[in-house]
C-alpha cells in the first residue's frame, strides 16, 4: 500500500548534515576490547593497506579504550600506558599519517575511562578537557570518540549509567569546545542513545542535542556479534532514520564483519543495513587474519558508494512483516533508489520484492549489489534461495512510477474506540487528537469498530508510541509486541519498534501491518491487546477508503 503523499513510514524530513558522508575506518574495540597494544596496531595498519581497506575509503584509524595510563603527566594531561605502548602514541600517529590514514583516539567524559577491567581504572577527561585536547593535538588526532563511563565516581553503579540525564550537553560540550580550540575537527558522542532531559523536561535523543556539539553520535548501546544485537540496533535506528534532524552522523556502532558470532549471511545483512542507514562504518576485527568472504563484504564498492552518497539520506522502513521480513528503501543523489529486503524467518527461503505493490514503481533497471547482476525493465525481483537472516540489496535506476493513485486513509482515534482491561487514556501533546491509549498488562485491549473492508485482507496504518529502550539483548530488543485480531478471529503477533524517547512527543507514524479476516462491508472490528507489562501506546489507526 502506498499512502497518500508518498509517505510510507513516519514523517521523514530532509536530512541536514554538517558532514556530507559517514566516517569509514578501523576501530580496535571489537578486535581487542580495551587491550590494544603497539605491535598489533602496527600490524593492523599494515594489513589494512595490504588488503585494500585504505584504497576502498577506510581512512580513519582509531585506537579505542585501553591505551591510557593510570596517572596524568606533570601538565595534568592524559598519558599512555607504557606497558602496551612503550614508544608512545606519536610514532603510531606518524606511521598512520604516512600511510594515508587519519588518526583517531578515544577518551571518556567521566572521571575514569570505560574498561573491560574494573580492578584498576584508567584516566577519563572530565575536568581535564583542555589539557587532554592539547595532548590529542600534539599527536595529530583528527577524530575522538568520547565515551560516558564513570561520570561521577569510580563505583560500578556509575560505570555505564543508562538513566536520563540533564548534564549531557554541558559535559560533552566541554570536550567539544576544547577539541575545537585545538583544531581537532571531529568527535563522536558515545553515550549509547540514553535520553537527555532538556530544560523543558522533554526527553531528547542524541540526534537532537548533539547537532551543535559533535560530528557523530552513537545511536545505541554497544553491539556484540549476535543477530539479536544486530536487530536491537536495527530496531532503534528505525525511528532515527525517520527524523533527519541532526547535523551529525548516526553511528550504529562498529561492524562485526569478520567476527565469529554471526553467519556469513548475517554479516552481510548487518553490513548492508549499516551502510544503507548512512551509519559510520568502522571495521573492527583482526584484520591480518580476516577471511576472504568477510573481506568481500567489507570492501563491496557498490554498498560503500551508497553509504558515501552525497544526498546523505538513510533508508527508512517501508514495512515489517513480523518474524518474516523487513523492507527498506531510500533515495540517492542521482535519483536512483536503493532497496534492502532482510529475512527474519531464519530459514532458507524464496523472497520476492514487488516494486509496484510495495513501492509504487512500475518498472526499473535493477542491480543486485551483492552479485553485481543487472537486469532491465523489471517490476519485481525474486531471490530463490535466500539464506537465514540473509538480505537482498538492489539499486534501482531508469525508474517508471505506477499510474496508481495514492491510497487515502480514514483515521480512527484510539481514545474513541472501546477500551477494556488495563487500557487507559492519557494526554499526548503531539498526538492527532491530543490523547492516546496505553496498553500494559493482562487484558488491556483497544477495539475499533465499524471498520470498512473490500476483501478479507487489508493493510492498516498505525500511529503509535514505544519509548521502552532496550540497551542490551534481553531488555526487549527495542520492540514491543501486541496481539491483533480481526472480527474476534485468531490473534496475530505484531512487533512495534521503538518510536523515540518521550512518550508525549515521539510518535512513529504510518507503520503498516497486513491483517486478514475481514468481511466485505463496514461492520468489521480490529482488537489490539497487550502482551507485555511495558506500555505500548496508540494514537490512531488508518484504514484504506
C-alpha positions as CSV (number, residue, x, y, z in Angstrom):
1,X,0.0,0.0,0.0
2,X,1.4,3.4,-1.0
3,X,-0.1,6.1,1.3
4,X,-1.4,9.5,0.0
5,X,1.5,11.9,-0.3
6,X,4.0,9.1,-0.8
7,X,5.0,8.7,2.9
8,X,5.3,5.1,3.8
9,X,6.6,5.2,7.3
10,X,7.0,8.1,9.8
11,X,7.2,11.7,8.8
12,X,10.5,11.6,7.0
13,X,12.0,15.1,6.5
14,X,15.1,16.3,4.7
15,X,18.4,15.4,6.2
16,X,20.6,18.5,7.2
17,X,24.1,17.3,8.0
18,X,27.2,19.2,8.9
19,X,29.3,16.4,7.4
20,X,28.3,15.1,4.0
21,X,29.2,11.5,4.4
22,X,29.7,9.0,7.2
23,X,33.1,8.1,8.6
24,X,34.9,5.0,7.2
25,X,37.7,3.4,9.2
26,X,39.1,0.9,11.7
27,X,38.4,0.8,15.4
28,X,40.2,-1.5,17.8
29,X,37.3,-2.3,20.3
30,X,35.6,-5.3,18.7
31,X,39.0,-6.6,17.7
32,X,40.9,-6.5,21.1
33,X,38.4,-4.8,23.5
34,X,40.2,-2.5,25.9
35,X,43.5,-4.2,25.3
36,X,45.2,-2.6,22.3
37,X,49.0,-2.7,22.0
38,X,51.6,-1.1,19.9
39,X,52.6,-4.2,17.9
40,X,49.0,-5.2,17.0
41,X,48.2,-1.6,16.0
42,X,51.2,-1.5,13.6
43,X,50.3,-4.9,12.2
44,X,46.7,-3.9,11.7
45,X,47.7,-0.7,10.0
46,X,49.9,-2.6,7.5
47,X,47.1,-5.2,6.9
48,X,44.5,-2.5,6.2
49,X,46.7,-1.2,3.5
50,X,47.7,-4.6,2.1
51,X,44.1,-5.9,2.0
52,X,42.7,-2.8,0.2
53,X,40.8,-1.1,3.1
54,X,42.6,2.2,2.7
55,X,42.1,2.3,-1.1
56,X,38.4,1.5,-0.5
57,X,38.0,4.6,1.6
58,X,38.5,3.3,5.2
59,X,40.7,6.3,6.1
60,X,40.3,6.6,9.9
61,X,42.5,4.5,12.2
62,X,41.2,4.7,15.7
63,X,42.6,3.3,19.0
64,X,39.7,2.7,21.4
65,X,39.8,2.2,25.2
66,X,42.8,0.8,27.0
67,X,45.6,3.0,25.6
68,X,45.5,5.4,28.5
69,X,47.8,5.4,31.6
70,X,46.6,5.5,35.1
71,X,48.2,8.8,36.1
72,X,48.4,12.3,34.5
73,X,51.6,13.9,33.4
74,X,53.2,17.0,35.1
75,X,51.0,19.3,33.0
76,X,47.8,17.5,34.0
77,X,47.3,15.9,30.6
78,X,46.3,12.3,29.9
79,X,49.1,9.8,29.4
80,X,49.5,6.5,27.6
81,X,50.1,3.1,29.2
82,X,53.8,2.4,28.7
83,X,53.4,-1.3,29.2
84,X,51.5,-1.7,26.0
85,X,52.7,1.4,24.1
86,X,56.4,1.5,25.1
87,X,57.3,4.0,22.3
88,X,54.3,6.2,23.0
89,X,51.5,7.4,20.7
90,X,53.4,9.8,18.4
91,X,55.2,7.1,16.4
92,X,52.0,5.3,15.6
93,X,50.2,8.5,14.7
94,X,53.1,9.4,12.4
95,X,53.0,6.0,10.8
96,X,49.3,6.2,10.2
97,X,49.6,9.6,8.5
98,X,52.5,8.5,6.4
99,X,50.4,5.6,5.1
100,X,47.5,7.9,4.4
101,X,45.2,7.4,7.4
102,X,43.7,9.9,9.7
103,X,44.5,9.3,13.3
104,X,41.7,8.7,15.8
105,X,41.7,8.2,19.6
106,X,39.4,7.6,22.5
107,X,38.6,9.2,25.8
108,X,35.7,9.4,28.3
109,X,33.8,12.3,29.7
110,X,33.8,10.8,33.1
111,X,36.4,10.6,35.9
112,X,37.6,7.3,34.5
113,X,37.5,5.5,31.2
114,X,35.3,2.6,30.2
115,X,37.3,-0.6,30.5
116,X,36.8,-4.3,30.5
117,X,38.8,-4.5,33.7
118,X,37.5,-2.9,36.9
119,X,40.2,-3.5,39.4
120,X,42.3,-0.6,38.2
121,X,40.7,2.3,36.4
122,X,42.3,4.5,33.6
123,X,42.0,8.2,33.3
124,X,38.9,9.9,32.0
125,X,38.8,13.5,30.6
126,X,36.1,15.1,32.8
127,X,37.5,18.3,34.2
128,X,40.7,17.9,32.1
129,X,39.3,18.7,28.7
130,X,41.7,21.5,27.7
131,X,44.8,19.5,28.8
132,X,43.7,16.4,27.1
133,X,42.7,18.1,23.9
134,X,46.1,19.7,23.8
135,X,47.7,16.2,24.1
136,X,45.5,15.0,21.3
137,X,46.6,17.9,19.1
138,X,50.3,17.0,19.8
139,X,49.6,13.6,18.5
140,X,47.8,15.0,15.3
141,X,44.5,13.5,16.2
142,X,41.7,14.1,13.7
143,X,38.8,12.2,15.4
144,X,38.0,11.5,19.0
145,X,35.5,9.0,20.3
146,X,34.1,10.3,23.7
147,X,32.5,7.8,26.0
148,X,30.3,8.1,29.0
149,X,31.5,5.8,31.8
150,X,32.3,6.7,35.5
151,X,30.6,10.0,35.2
152,X,30.8,11.0,38.9
153,X,32.9,8.4,40.7
154,X,34.6,5.0,40.5
155,X,31.9,2.7,41.8
156,X,30.4,0.2,39.4
157,X,26.9,1.7,39.7
158,X,28.2,4.7,37.7
159,X,30.3,2.6,35.3
160,X,27.8,2.8,32.4
161,X,24.7,4.7,33.6
162,X,21.5,4.4,31.5
163,X,19.3,6.9,33.3
164,X,18.1,10.1,31.5
165,X,20.4,13.0,32.5
166,X,20.5,16.7,32.4
167,X,24.2,17.2,32.0
168,X,24.9,15.7,28.6
169,X,25.1,19.0,26.7
170,X,27.3,20.7,29.3
171,X,29.6,17.7,29.9
172,X,30.1,16.6,26.2
173,X,30.1,20.3,25.2
174,X,33.1,21.0,27.3
175,X,35.2,18.4,25.3
176,X,33.7,19.6,22.0
177,X,34.9,23.1,22.8
178,X,38.3,22.0,23.8
179,X,38.8,19.9,20.7
180,X,37.6,22.8,18.5
181,X,40.0,25.2,20.1
182,X,42.8,22.7,19.3
183,X,41.7,22.4,15.6
184,X,40.6,18.8,16.0
185,X,37.7,18.6,13.6
186,X,35.7,15.5,14.5
187,X,34.2,14.0,17.6
188,X,31.8,11.1,18.3
189,X,29.5,11.4,21.3
190,X,29.2,7.8,22.7
191,X,26.5,7.9,25.4
192,X,24.6,4.9,23.9
193,X,21.4,6.8,23.0
194,X,20.5,7.5,26.6
195,X,17.8,10.2,26.7
196,X,18.8,13.8,27.5
197,X,16.4,15.5,29.9
198,X,16.2,19.0,28.4
199,X,15.5,22.2,30.4
200,X,11.8,22.0,29.2
201,X,11.6,18.5,30.7
202,X,11.3,16.8,27.4
203,X,13.4,13.7,26.8
204,X,15.5,14.0,23.6
205,X,17.6,11.6,21.6
206,X,21.2,12.4,20.6
207,X,20.1,13.3,17.1
208,X,18.6,16.4,18.6
209,X,21.0,17.6,21.3
210,X,24.4,16.7,19.6
211,X,23.8,18.6,16.4
212,X,26.0,21.6,17.5
213,X,28.4,19.5,19.6
214,X,29.7,16.6,17.6
215,X,30.3,15.2,14.1
216,X,28.7,11.9,15.0
217,X,26.6,10.4,17.8
218,X,26.1,6.8,18.9
219,X,22.5,5.6,18.3
220,X,22.5,2.7,20.8
221,X,24.3,0.7,23.4
222,X,27.3,-1.5,22.4
223,X,27.0,-4.1,19.6
224,X,28.1,-7.7,20.0
225,X,28.4,-10.4,17.4
226,X,25.0,-12.0,17.7
227,X,22.0,-11.5,15.5
228,X,19.9,-10.3,18.5
229,X,22.3,-7.4,19.0
230,X,22.1,-6.5,15.3
231,X,18.3,-6.4,15.4
232,X,18.3,-4.5,18.7
233,X,20.3,-1.7,17.0
234,X,18.2,-2.0,13.8
235,X,15.0,-1.5,15.8
236,X,16.4,1.6,17.5
237,X,17.6,3.0,14.2
238,X,14.1,2.9,12.6
239,X,12.8,6.0,14.3
240,X,16.2,7.8,14.0
241,X,16.2,7.3,10.2
242,X,12.7,8.9,10.1
243,X,13.7,12.1,11.7
244,X,16.6,13.6,9.7
245,X,17.1,16.3,12.3
246,X,20.8,16.1,13.0
247,X,23.8,17.8,11.5
248,X,25.9,14.9,12.7
249,X,26.2,11.3,11.6
250,X,24.3,8.5,13.2
251,X,26.7,5.8,14.3
252,X,25.1,2.4,14.8
253,X,28.4,1.1,16.4
254,X,31.3,-0.7,15.0
255,X,31.0,-3.5,12.5
256,X,31.1,-7.2,13.5
257,X,32.0,-8.3,10.0
258,X,34.9,-10.8,10.3
259,X,34.0,-11.9,13.8
260,X,32.7,-15.4,14.6
261,X,29.3,-14.9,16.2
262,X,27.4,-14.1,13.0
263,X,26.9,-16.3,10.0
264,X,28.2,-15.0,6.7
265,X,24.7,-14.1,5.6
266,X,24.1,-12.3,8.9
267,X,27.4,-10.4,8.5
268,X,26.3,-9.3,5.0
269,X,22.8,-8.2,6.2
270,X,24.4,-6.3,9.1
271,X,26.9,-4.5,6.8
272,X,24.2,-3.7,4.3
273,X,21.8,-2.2,6.9
274,X,24.6,-0.1,8.4
275,X,25.8,1.1,5.0
276,X,22.3,2.0,3.7
277,X,21.4,3.6,7.0
278,X,24.3,6.0,6.4
279,X,26.0,4.9,9.6
280,X,29.7,5.4,10.1
281,X,31.4,2.1,9.1
282,X,34.3,1.1,11.4
283,X,35.7,-2.4,10.6
284,X,36.6,-3.9,14.0
285,X,38.1,-7.4,13.7
286,X,41.5,-9.0,13.4
287,X,42.4,-7.5,10.0
288,X,45.6,-9.6,9.5
289,X,43.5,-12.8,9.6
290,X,40.2,-11.7,8.1
291,X,38.9,-14.3,5.7
292,X,38.2,-13.6,2.1
293,X,34.4,-13.8,2.4
294,X,34.2,-11.2,5.2
295,X,36.7,-9.1,3.3
296,X,34.5,-9.2,0.2
297,X,31.6,-7.9,2.3
298,X,33.5,-5.0,3.9
299,X,35.1,-4.0,0.5
300,X,31.8,-4.1,-1.5
301,X,32.2,-1.0,-3.6
302,X,28.6,-0.7,-4.5
303,X,27.5,-0.7,-0.9
304,X,30.3,1.7,0.1
305,X,29.2,4.0,-2.7
306,X,25.6,4.0,-1.3
307,X,27.0,4.7,2.2
308,X,29.0,7.7,0.9
309,X,26.3,9.0,-1.4
310,X,26.3,12.8,-1.1
311,X,22.5,13.1,-0.6
312,X,23.0,11.6,2.8
313,X,19.5,10.2,3.3
314,X,19.2,6.9,5.1
315,X,16.9,4.1,4.1
316,X,13.6,4.0,6.0
317,X,11.4,1.1,6.8
318,X,8.7,0.6,4.2
319,X,7.1,-2.3,6.1
320,X,7.8,-5.1,8.6
321,X,6.1,-8.4,8.3
322,X,6.8,-9.6,11.9
323,X,9.0,-12.7,12.1
324,X,9.1,-12.8,8.3
325,X,11.0,-10.0,6.6
326,X,11.7,-6.2,6.5
327,X,11.7,-3.9,3.5
328,X,13.7,-0.7,3.5
329,X,14.1,1.9,0.7
330,X,15.8,5.3,0.3
331,X,16.8,7.8,-2.4
332,X,20.2,8.5,-3.8
333,X,21.7,11.8,-5.2
334,X,21.2,10.9,-8.9
335,X,17.6,9.9,-8.5
336,X,18.2,6.1,-8.0
337,X,16.5,4.2,-5.2
338,X,18.2,1.6,-3.0
339,X,16.2,-1.2,-1.5
340,X,17.1,-3.6,1.3
341,X,15.0,-6.8,2.0
342,X,16.1,-8.7,5.1
343,X,14.9,-12.1,6.3
344,X,13.5,-12.7,9.8
345,X,12.2,-16.3,9.3
346,X,15.6,-17.7,10.0
347,X,15.1,-20.3,7.2
348,X,16.3,-20.7,3.7
349,X,13.5,-19.3,1.5
350,X,12.3,-17.7,-1.6
351,X,11.6,-13.9,-1.3
352,X,10.0,-11.6,-3.8
353,X,10.1,-7.8,-3.7
354,X,7.1,-6.5,-5.7
355,X,8.1,-3.0,-6.8
356,X,4.5,-1.9,-7.7
357,X,2.8,-3.3,-4.6
358,X,5.4,-2.2,-2.1
359,X,6.9,1.0,-3.7
360,X,4.6,2.3,-6.4
361,X,7.2,1.5,-9.1
362,X,6.0,0.2,-12.5
363,X,9.5,-0.9,-13.7
364,X,13.1,-0.2,-13.2
365,X,16.6,-1.4,-14.1
366,X,17.8,-3.4,-11.1
367,X,21.3,-4.0,-10.0
368,X,21.9,-6.7,-7.3
369,X,24.6,-5.1,-5.1
370,X,25.8,-8.4,-3.8
371,X,26.2,-10.2,-7.2
372,X,26.6,-7.2,-9.5
373,X,24.0,-8.6,-11.8
374,X,22.0,-6.0,-13.7
375,X,18.5,-6.5,-15.3
376,X,16.3,-4.1,-17.2
377,X,12.6,-3.4,-17.1
378,X,11.7,-5.4,-14.0
379,X,8.6,-5.0,-11.9
380,X,9.7,-7.4,-9.2
381,X,12.8,-9.2,-8.0
382,X,12.9,-12.7,-6.6
383,X,15.7,-14.4,-4.6
384,X,15.0,-18.2,-4.8
385,X,17.4,-19.3,-2.1
386,X,17.8,-16.5,0.4
387,X,19.8,-17.7,3.4
388,X,18.5,-17.4,7.0
389,X,18.8,-13.7,8.1
390,X,20.1,-13.0,4.6
391,X,19.5,-9.9,2.5
392,X,18.6,-8.7,-0.9
393,X,20.2,-5.3,-1.8
394,X,19.0,-3.6,-5.0
395,X,19.8,-0.4,-6.7
396,X,17.0,0.9,-9.0
397,X,17.6,3.2,-11.9
398,X,15.5,4.2,-15.0
399,X,12.5,4.2,-12.6
400,X,9.0,4.3,-14.0
401,X,6.4,5.1,-11.4
402,X,2.9,3.5,-11.5
403,X,-0.1,5.4,-12.5
404,X,-1.9,4.2,-9.4
405,X,-3.3,6.9,-7.2
406,X,-2.0,7.1,-3.7
407,X,-4.2,5.4,-1.1
408,X,-6.4,7.7,1.0
409,X,-6.9,6.7,4.6
410,X,-9.8,7.1,7.1
411,X,-8.4,7.6,10.6
412,X,-9.8,6.1,13.8
413,X,-8.6,7.6,17.1
414,X,-7.8,5.2,19.8
415,X,-9.4,7.1,22.6
416,X,-12.8,6.9,20.8
417,X,-12.5,3.1,20.5
418,X,-13.8,0.6,23.1
419,X,-11.3,0.1,25.9
420,X,-11.2,-2.8,28.2
421,X,-8.9,-4.3,30.9
422,X,-5.9,-2.1,31.7
423,X,-6.3,0.1,28.6
424,X,-6.1,3.7,29.8
425,X,-6.4,7.1,28.1
426,X,-3.7,9.8,28.6
427,X,-2.9,13.3,27.3
428,X,-0.4,13.4,24.5
429,X,0.9,16.7,23.2
430,X,1.8,15.6,19.7
431,X,-0.9,13.0,19.1
432,X,-3.5,13.8,16.5
433,X,-6.3,14.4,19.0
434,X,-4.0,15.3,21.9
435,X,-4.7,12.0,23.6
436,X,-3.5,8.4,23.4
437,X,-4.4,5.0,24.8
438,X,-1.8,2.9,26.7
439,X,-1.9,-0.8,26.8
440,X,0.1,-2.5,29.6
441,X,-0.6,-5.8,31.3
442,X,-3.1,-8.6,31.1
443,X,-6.4,-7.9,29.3
444,X,-5.6,-4.4,28.2
445,X,-7.4,-4.1,24.8
446,X,-8.5,-1.5,22.3
447,X,-11.3,-2.5,19.9
448,X,-12.0,-0.4,16.9
449,X,-15.5,-0.9,15.4
450,X,-17.2,-0.1,12.1
451,X,-14.1,-0.7,10.0
452,X,-14.6,-0.9,6.3
453,X,-13.0,-3.5,4.0
454,X,-13.4,-4.6,0.4
455,X,-11.8,-8.0,0.9
456,X,-10.5,-10.4,3.5
457,X,-7.1,-8.7,3.6
458,X,-6.3,-5.1,4.4
459,X,-3.1,-3.1,5.2
460,X,-3.7,-1.0,8.3
461,X,-1.6,2.1,9.2
462,X,-0.7,2.6,12.9
463,X,0.4,5.7,14.7
464,X,1.9,4.5,18.0
465,X,4.4,5.2,20.8
466,X,7.0,2.9,22.2
467,X,9.7,4.5,24.3
468,X,10.8,1.4,26.1
469,X,14.5,1.5,25.3
470,X,16.3,-1.9,25.3
471,X,20.0,-1.2,25.9
472,X,21.2,-4.8,25.8
473,X,19.8,-8.0,24.5
474,X,17.1,-9.3,26.9
475,X,15.8,-5.8,27.7
476,X,13.1,-6.1,25.0
477,X,15.3,-5.7,21.9
478,X,13.7,-2.3,21.2
479,X,10.4,-3.7,20.2
480,X,7.1,-4.3,22.0
481,X,4.6,-6.8,20.7
482,X,0.8,-6.6,20.5
483,X,-1.8,-9.3,19.7
484,X,-4.1,-8.0,16.9
485,X,-7.2,-9.8,15.8
486,X,-9.9,-9.0,13.2
487,X,-13.5,-9.8,14.0
488,X,-12.5,-11.7,17.1
489,X,-10.5,-14.2,15.0
490,X,-7.1,-15.7,15.7
491,X,-4.7,-13.1,17.1
492,X,-1.6,-12.1,15.1
493,X,1.5,-11.1,17.0
494,X,2.8,-7.8,15.6
495,X,6.2,-6.2,16.5
496,X,6.2,-2.4,17.1
497,X,9.8,-1.0,17.1
498,X,11.0,1.8,19.3
499,X,9.4,5.2,18.3
500,X,11.7,7.5,20.3
501,X,12.4,8.7,23.8
502,X,9.5,10.9,25.0
503,X,6.0,9.3,25.2
504,X,4.4,12.7,24.9
505,X,6.1,13.6,21.6
506,X,7.7,10.7,19.8
507,X,5.1,9.1,17.6
508,X,6.0,6.7,14.8
509,X,3.5,7.3,12.1
510,X,2.2,5.2,9.2
511,X,3.5,1.8,10.5
512,X,2.0,-0.7,8.1
513,X,0.6,-4.0,9.2
514,X,-1.1,-6.6,6.9
515,X,-4.2,-8.1,8.6
516,X,-6.6,-10.8,7.4
517,X,-10.1,-11.9,8.5
518,X,-12.2,-9.0,7.2
519,X,-15.6,-9.3,5.7
520,X,-16.6,-7.1,2.8
521,X,-18.6,-4.1,4.1
522,X,-18.3,-1.7,7.1
523,X,-19.0,-4.0,10.1
524,X,-15.5,-5.2,10.9
525,X,-13.6,-4.8,14.2
526,X,-9.9,-4.7,15.0
527,X,-8.8,-5.5,18.5
528,X,-5.3,-4.7,19.8
529,X,-4.2,-6.4,23.1
530,X,-1.1,-6.1,25.3
531,X,1.3,-9.0,25.6
532,X,3.7,-7.2,28.0
533,X,3.6,-5.2,31.2
534,X,5.5,-2.4,29.5
535,X,3.3,0.3,28.0
536,X,2.7,0.3,24.2
537,X,0.6,3.3,23.3
538,X,-1.6,4.1,20.3
539,X,-2.7,7.4,18.8
540,X,-4.8,6.1,15.9
541,X,-5.1,3.6,13.0
542,X,-5.6,4.4,9.3
543,X,-7.8,2.3,7.1
544,X,-7.9,2.5,3.3
545,X,-11.0,4.0,1.8
